[in-house]
């Protein structure tokens, strides 16, 4: 069984685990419900999960190789209880090694980080998707130049993992402008979201569209800096030649937010 690849919105900090007071109390309920069904709705339960988070950048693609990654609370100003969250999924040094082998074989430089913990782009959504923390998780960094073609190529190199029971997840946000969560940006977010839906759908044109994503309507309104979009490039690259589709869509904090699935027939 070949697993699909996913791009997921991971919300705002630890938003799913606190009383939300920066808008309606149910702002993140629909995203949370979708994330809770993420693994259950796959064609088979993954043996491991490889997460590319928008919250880790490095000079080269870097793999977390700890067998027991600690927590990395890389958010600020949230309620005290959100710093007591625990996600105790094991790491997988064997998968980390396999990731490096595949990337290096494709001519992609890599490194490993033995001590790095799970950042909130990993533990926040996976606490919902895998609450028992019983699936090994390995995190892969972005490359700090955020070059779309390099991240698409990394995804292509990692595609064999899908036949080895590994779920490849890009964790970011389809809209990520910290000054752009307001009604003034609703229509712009919807236009960018519509462009993304079209861009990812056709595998024949997807790479070229994503390589020039910044030409999309309101692209820099959506992503003044594209670290939260770059995980999508990896997820898309790992499903080269296969269709992409919107798996989830919502309006939260006045902007359109979507999740995407690659490698499943429409």
Order of alpha helices (4+ residues) and beta strands (2+ residues): beta-alpha-beta-beta-alpha-beta-alpha-beta-alpha-beta-alpha-alpha-alpha-alpha-beta-beta
